[in-house]
Structures are given as structure tokens and as C-alpha cells.
Amino acid sequence: MASLIAVLPNHVLRGSMAKFLLLSDMSRLQVADVATKSSLDEVGIWLESARVALPEFSLSEELFKGGARGSFLMMLRVFRSTAVSRMDQVPLPSLAAATKLSKLLANA
């Protein structure tokens, strides 16, 4: 009998993971099955989870591609502790912009 995780569409798996896993926990998650492991490697799952964790920010896929993901996750604490006073989302279009804003917020 095929594993249920293997027959679920990727978008369902991605949505479920983004809804139930905290962004900070995803980097420490150890999985054995191939379908889940490949989903965790996708930019989309990280982006969706980050949007749940940081609704005040407009996030770019670039933040979760390659080595940028690790760098962005190091800044996560600063962004989570930031109170955004306007109704608009704060744009983070690139890793360079996120790094600059993170440093400004950390020194405020």
C-alpha cells in the first residue's frame, strides 16, 4: 500500500506544513520520507510559513533560495519582535534589504 504522503498533491502537503509548523522549527525538522523531504527543500513551503510567521512583512522568494534561507532565518528574531505601526506591509524584496532593515531594527 502506498504511503498517504506520497499520493497527496504537493500543494496540499505544502499548505499543511506551512499551517502547522513554525518557521523556526522547520530548519531543525528531520524527516525520513522522500515526499516530505523534497517539500521541505522547496522555496514555496518556506515562503508560506514565513508569511504566517511575519504577516506584517511582504516577503520575496529570493529570501529562501539557496544560502539566503539560512541568512534570513538568522534575522527572524529581529523581525518577529518588531511592532509595525502602519497597516501596510513592510517590503523585504531581497536579502540585502532584509539585512539592512534587520541591522537598523536591532540597533534601534
Secondary structure, DSSP 8 states (H G I E B T S, - for coil): ---HHHHS-HHHHHHHHHHHS-HHHHTT----SHHHHHHHTSHHHHHHHHHHH-TTEEE-GGGGSTTHHHHHHHHHHHHHT----SSS-EEE-SHHHHHHHHHHHHT-
